[in-house]
Amino acid sequence: MPFPMILLNDGRKIPQIGFGTWKIPKEVCVGQVDQAIDIGFDHIDSAQGESGLTLTGVKNCTVLSA
């Protein structure tokens, strides 16, 4: 599912719409992120300071930058 892109100050682009993980219960968070990726989201918004990266499984993913 292609989303409009936003141009960042450093010249890189990110999708305008991301999948937010705030307030998703930790028991289902990894599954919800897996589903979001399966349907085409490639912008996962999780807060590093609130253990969001660990809860979403993003900590174990490879991040590719354009």
C-alpha positions as CSV (number, residue, x, y, z in Angstrom):
1,M,0.0,0.0,0.0
2,P,1.9,3.0,-1.2
3,F,1.6,6.1,1.0
4,P,2.7,9.7,0.2
5,M,6.3,10.4,1.2
6,I,7.6,13.2,3.3
7,L,11.0,14.7,2.5
8,L,13.2,15.1,5.6
9,N,15.7,17.9,6.2
10,D,18.6,15.4,5.5
11,G,17.2,14.5,2.1
12,R,15.8,11.1,3.1
13,K,12.1,10.3,2.7
14,I,9.7,8.5,5.0
15,P,6.1,7.4,4.5
16,Q,3.6,10.1,5.6
17,I,1.4,7.5,7.4
18,G,2.9,5.1,9.9
19,F,1.7,2.4,12.2
20,G,1.7,3.7,15.8
21,T,2.2,1.3,18.7
22,W,1.3,3.6,21.6
23,K,-1.3,2.1,23.9
24,I,-1.3,-1.3,22.1
25,P,-1.3,-3.9,25.0
26,K,2.1,-5.7,25.2
27,E,0.4,-9.1,24.9
28,V,-0.6,-8.4,21.3
29,C,1.9,-5.7,20.2
30,V,4.3,-8.0,18.3
31,G,1.4,-9.7,16.4
32,Q,-0.1,-6.3,15.5
33,V,3.2,-5.0,14.2
34,D,3.6,-8.2,12.2
35,Q,0.2,-7.7,10.6
36,A,0.9,-4.1,9.9
37,I,4.1,-5.1,8.0
38,D,2.2,-7.9,6.2
39,I,-0.3,-5.4,4.8
40,G,2.4,-2.9,3.7
41,F,3.3,-0.6,6.5
42,D,7.0,0.2,6.5
43,H,6.9,3.1,9.0
44,I,6.5,1.7,12.5
45,D,6.3,4.4,15.1
46,S,7.4,3.2,18.5
47,A,8.9,5.1,21.4
48,Q,12.4,4.0,22.4
49,G,12.2,5.6,25.8
50,E,9.1,3.6,26.8
51,S,10.4,0.2,25.8
52,G,8.3,0.4,22.6
53,L,11.1,-1.0,20.5
54,T,11.3,-4.1,22.6
55,L,7.5,-4.6,22.8
56,T,7.1,-4.3,19.1
57,G,9.9,-6.6,18.2
58,V,11.6,-3.7,16.3
59,K,14.7,-4.3,18.4
60,N,15.2,-7.6,16.5
61,C,14.6,-6.2,13.0
62,T,17.0,-5.0,10.4
63,V,16.3,-1.4,9.4
64,L,17.1,-0.4,5.9
65,S,17.5,3.2,5.0
66,A,17.0,4.7,1.5
